[in-house]
Amino acid sequence: MCLIVDANLASAVFAGSPESDFAPILDWLNERDGCLVYGGYLATELARMEKPRRYLLALLRAGRARQVPDEQVAEEQATVSATGLCRSNDPHVVALARVSGARTLCTHDRDLQRDFRNPQLLSKPRGSIYQRQDHARLLRHTTTCGRLRRRRRD
């Protein structure tokens, strides 16, 4: 699945020498077929932080990040907010996941974790939360994110 990194962990994930819990993310993004998704208000939040901003730019240039247009995220955010189901103050992150197809989120925000796993807000497949190194199995692609590689037929 494509990955969304919440602003509350972006500085820790994209640090020069990240904590061991986030090393699998950087390995997946830099050495394998990883893809980071951002857009809407999350893009604004990440742009305010120097290290995440620089890292995002490098990923974007390398084709390992995808920016979803702000208008799409804002429109979906209005839909998510109108449901009244969000506990967190981050409906823009749930909206980004719905629009992009990304289903893995890196965050420590408990309310956002509940929202991201809520099948009424995000389903087919439901969202997964990456928090530590043993969650590295979540760093993969599915058909919802559009990055799943097709097997070559010889």
Order of alpha helices (4+ residues) and beta strands (2+ residues): beta-alpha-alpha-beta-alpha-alpha-beta-alpha-alpha-beta-alpha-beta
